[in-house]
Structures are given as structure tokens and as C-alpha cells.
Amino acid sequence: MIWQPEFTDKTLSRKPGAVHNFTLNNVKLTLPTCFTSILTGPSVNGSTVRMGEYSSGTIKNGASPVPFDISLQNCIRVRNIETKLVTGKVGTQNTQLLGNTLTGSTAAKGVGVLIEGLATSKNPLMTLKPNDTNSVYIDYETEDDTSDGVYPNQGNGTSQPLHFQATLKQDGNIAIEPGEFKATSTFQVTYP
């Protein structure tokens, strides 16, 4: 960053109430950001985490979590990372679950998906509660950014994986009925 102040008051008076105007030329300010993010993991296909097939008994007794990462890449001046979960459909009885967006006779009933952020140095294992502004998964970028805040001219920035898991759960006491299931959500990632 180049800062070239041009003062219009040549005396630079220190009198109370004196006004000094200056102009900044050739200044490029960059906010902390990551330029790309991708979903990764053994069960990931594009932007979808494939949950697999389960019996109702397996779900009731505790289905295995499916791990996935959101890999933030080309991050410039990022240190603190906060993630919230937003969805248009939550569970009927358990609003901590992502609900089934499919309807009709072929749609599964009585189940939802629980999203958890895995433990970090800043956070224990935690449930990301959909649409809850106080439910925030926190992580911290540990790589040093050598770009001096200029991308891509002086480097590629850093990368930071955010680790999550999705688990199919029974939605309260609603009877589980087999069928197709699809849940959608948005992960809102900010760099405070």
C-alpha cells in the first residue's frame, strides 16, 4: 500500500479547530477475504454431501456421521473465521436439523440432517443450529499470508479447511418413513 498525503495547508497549523485536508493517491485497500471455497470429502460430489442409505433402525440407534470440509482458498489477510448455517427448511420437531425439502408420497419423513462443526483450537465440537445468529462455528487461520494484502500480484494467499460432519437423525418423535431425502443449506462464512 502506498500512502502519499498531499496537505493543502502548508503551515500545518496546530491551532485548535484548524482543518487539514489531504488526498490519498494510489491506495488500494483490501478487506480480509478468501477468493474461492470448495466442498471436499470422501462423500462429496460437486456441492452435494452424499449421505448414503440407512434403515430406520440405524437412524434411531445413531447413524454414522459423514465428514466434509469447506476448503477456503486464496485467503488474504484472514485470521478469524466465523461460520453460520442458514436454511429454508428445518426439522418439524427438532429445529436443529435441516429438514427434507422433498414432498409427496416418495419423500422420506421423520428425519433430518444435523450439521456439526468439528473441534478446533477455538471451538469444541458443536452443533450448527440453522437460522440461529448465535450459533457460530469459529476457526482461526494459522498460515502466514505472504501476499502483503495484494492478490494475486504478490502471492496466492493461504488456505484453510473448515471441518464439519452431517448426521441423519430422527426428527423428534415423528415416525420414520422411508423415501427420498434432500436438505439444502447455506454456510455463511465471515472474517471479523
Backbone hydrogen bonds in HBPLUS format (Angstrom, degrees):
<---DONOR---> <-ACCEPTOR-->    atom                        ^
c    i                          cat <-CA-CA->   ^        H-A-AA   ^      H-
h    n   atom  resd res      DA  || num        DHA   H-A  angle D-A-AA Bond
n    s   type  num  typ     dist DA aas  dist angle  dist       angle   num
A0008-THR N   A0021-ASN O   3.17 MM  13  5.76 151.4  2.26 152.6 156.3     1
A0012-LEU N   A0009-ASP O   3.20 MM   3  5.63 153.2  2.28 110.6 118.1     2
A0018-ALA N   A0015-LYS O   3.04 MM   3  5.45 157.9  2.09 136.7 135.5     3
A0033-THR N   A0076-ILE O   3.09 MM  43  5.52 152.8  2.17 145.9 154.3     4
A0076-ILE N   A0033-THR O   2.73 MM  43  5.52 163.2  1.76 172.4 176.2     5
A0035-PHE N   A0074-ASN O   3.35 MM  39  5.48 161.2  2.38 114.9 118.6     6
A0036-THR N   A0073-GLN O   3.29 MM  37  5.17 163.8  2.31 143.4 139.9     7
A0073-GLN N   A0036-THR O   2.80 MM  37  5.17 169.4  1.81 153.7 151.1     8
A0038-ILE N   A0071-SER O   3.03 MM  33  5.25 150.7  2.12 132.0 139.9     9
A0071-SER N   A0038-ILE O   2.78 MM  33  5.25 166.5  1.79 166.6 163.3    10
A0040-THR N   A0069-ASP O   2.90 MM  29  5.14 164.0  1.93 144.7 149.3    11
A0069-ASP N   A0040-THR O   2.82 MM  29  5.14 165.8  1.84 149.8 152.2    12
A0044-VAL N   A0041-GLY O   3.19 MM   3  5.22 166.7  2.21 113.3 113.8    13
A0050-ARG N   A0043-SER O   2.77 MM   7  5.27 169.3  1.79 159.7 157.3    14
A0045-ASN N   A0048-THR O   2.84 MM   3  5.26 161.2  1.88 155.0 161.5    15
A0048-THR N   A0045-ASN O   3.11 MM   3  5.26 153.8  2.18 116.5 124.4    16
A0059-ILE N   A0055-SER O   3.15 MM   4  6.49 159.3  2.19 150.8 156.0    17
A0060-LYS N   A0056-SER O   2.93 MM   4  6.17 164.4  1.96 151.8 155.9    18
A0061-ASN N   A0057-GLY O   2.91 MM   4  6.04 151.8  1.99 147.1 154.8    19
A0062-GLY N   A0058-THR O   2.99 MM   4  5.98 110.3  2.50 136.1 151.1    20
A0062-GLY N   A0059-ILE O   3.24 MM   3  5.17 154.9  2.30  99.4 106.9    21
A0066-VAL N   A0166-ALA O   2.74 MM 100  5.11 161.9  1.78 144.6 150.8    22
A0166-ALA N   A0066-VAL O   2.91 MM 100  5.11 159.3  1.95 134.5 138.9    23
A0068-PHE N   A0164-PHE O   3.01 MM  96  5.42 161.7  2.05 137.2 136.8    24
A0164-PHE N   A0068-PHE O   2.88 MM  96  5.42 162.6  1.91 173.9 177.1    25
A0070-ILE N   A0162-LEU O   2.94 MM  92  5.11 154.4  2.01 142.6 150.7    26
A0162-LEU N   A0070-ILE O   2.83 MM  92  5.11 153.8  1.90 135.4 144.4    27
A0072-LEU N   A0160-GLN O   2.86 MM  88  5.05 163.2  1.89 144.9 140.3    28
A0160-GLN N   A0072-LEU O   2.80 MM  88  5.05 157.7  1.85 143.8 149.6    29
A0075-CYS N   A0158-THR O   2.84 MM  83  4.84 175.3  1.84 139.5 141.1    30
A0158-THR N   A0075-CYS O   2.95 MM  83  4.84 150.6  2.04 123.9 132.2    31
A0141-GLU N   A0079-ARG O   2.69 MM  62  4.72 166.3  1.71 146.2 149.5    32
A0081-ILE N   A0139-ASP O   2.96 MM  58  5.11 156.0  2.02 152.2 145.2    33
A0139-ASP N   A0081-ILE O   2.90 MM  58  5.11 160.0  1.94 149.5 153.4    34
A0082-GLU N   A0190-THR O   2.94 MM 108  5.28 167.6  1.96 149.4 152.0    35
A0190-THR N   A0082-GLU O   2.85 MM 108  5.28 162.0  1.88 154.3 160.5    36
A0083-THR N   A0137-TYR O   2.85 MM  54  5.03 149.7  1.95 143.2 152.5    37
A0137-TYR N   A0083-THR O   2.92 MM  54  5.03 168.7  1.93 152.7 152.1    38
A0084-LYS N   A0188-GLN O   2.94 MM 104  5.08 152.0  2.02 134.8 143.6    39
A0188-GLN N   A0084-LYS O   2.79 MM 104  5.08 157.4  1.84 146.6 152.5    40
A0131-ASN N   A0085-LEU O   2.80 MM  46  6.13 155.0  1.86 145.8 152.5    41
A0086-VAL N   A0186-THR O   2.89 MM 100  5.12 156.9  1.94 151.1 158.0    42
A0186-THR N   A0086-VAL O   2.76 MM 100  5.12 157.4  1.80 152.8 159.4    43
A0099-GLY N   A0089-LYS O   2.82 MM  10  5.05 166.7  1.84 121.0 122.7    44
A0091-GLY N   A0097-LEU O   2.89 MM   6  5.03 138.8  2.06 131.6 131.9    45
A0097-LEU N   A0094-ASN O   3.17 MM   3  5.94 164.2  2.20 121.1 124.0    46
A0098-LEU N   A0113-VAL O   2.79 MM  15  4.95 163.9  1.81 137.5 141.5    47
A0113-VAL N   A0098-LEU O   3.01 MM  15  4.95 154.2  2.08 132.7 140.1    48
A0101-THR N   A0182-LYS O   2.74 MM  81  5.71 174.9  1.74 175.3 175.3    49
A0107-ALA N   A0104-GLY O   3.29 MM   3  5.61 164.9  2.32 110.7 115.1    50
A0180-GLU N   A0106-THR O   2.80 MM  74  6.14 164.4  1.82 159.3 157.1    51
A0108-ALA N   A0180-GLU O   2.77 MM  72  5.16 173.5  1.77 137.8 137.3    52
A0109-LYS N   A0177-GLU O   3.04 MM  68  4.93 158.5  2.08 132.7 138.4    53
A0177-GLU N   A0109-LYS O   2.92 MM  68  4.93 161.1  1.96 132.1 135.4    54
A0171-ASP N   A0110-GLY O   2.82 MM  61  5.05 168.0  1.83 121.4 124.0    55
A0112-GLY N   A0169-LYS O   2.93 MM  57  5.49 148.9  2.02 151.9 159.7    56
A0169-LYS N   A0112-GLY O   2.82 MM  57  5.49 169.6  1.83 163.7 166.9    57
A0114-LEU N   A0167-THR O   2.81 MM  53  5.13 169.4  1.82 151.7 152.3    58
A0167-THR N   A0114-LEU O   2.92 MM  53  5.13 153.3  1.99 142.6 151.3    59
A0128-LEU N   A0115-ILE O   2.89 MM  13  5.70 167.9  1.91 149.2 153.3    60
A0116-GLU N   A0165-GLN O   2.92 MM  49  5.34 163.1  1.95 157.7 162.9    61
A0165-GLN N   A0116-GLU O   2.89 MM  49  5.34 139.9  2.06 147.8 156.4    62
A0117-GLY N   A0126-MET O   2.78 MM   9  5.31 147.9  1.88 157.0 164.6    63
A0126-MET N   A0117-GLY O   2.98 MM   9  5.31 162.9  2.01 151.2 156.7    64
A0118-LEU N   A0163-HIS O   2.91 MM  45  5.52 168.2  1.92 138.0 141.8    65
A0120-THR N   A0123-ASN O   2.73 MM   3  5.02 164.8  1.75 150.1 155.2    66
A0132-ASP N   A0129-LYS O   3.37 MM   3  5.69 149.7  2.47 136.1 130.8    67
A0135-SER N   A0132-ASP O   3.01 MM   3  5.39 162.9  2.03 115.0 120.6    68
A0150-VAL N   A0147-SER O   3.01 MM   3  5.40 166.8  2.02 115.1 119.3    69
A0155-GLY N   A0152-PRO O   3.42 MM   3  5.42 173.8  2.43 112.9 111.2    70
A0174-ILE N   A0171-ASP O   3.22 MM   3  5.93 159.9  2.27 141.0 142.0    71
